[in-house]
């Protein structure tokens, strides 16, 4: 089953930006490209902020099968 997010290119791009920033600290060129993408449309910033929150929240959830200590 696919969700609307899987078919949403803005959401996918936002998620790609967030994941990229987590894997490698952005250099000046990447930061400039991200700023331009965010400024291109209000939906870009909204999706990026939501993707960032999702990323943060998933890091706060313990892996399944393990209980928080």
PyMOL commands that set and color helices and strands:
alter all, ss='L'
color gray80, all
select helices_A, chain A and resi 9-23+28-40+42-60
alter helices_A, ss='H'
color red, helices_A
deselect
rebuild
show_as cartoon
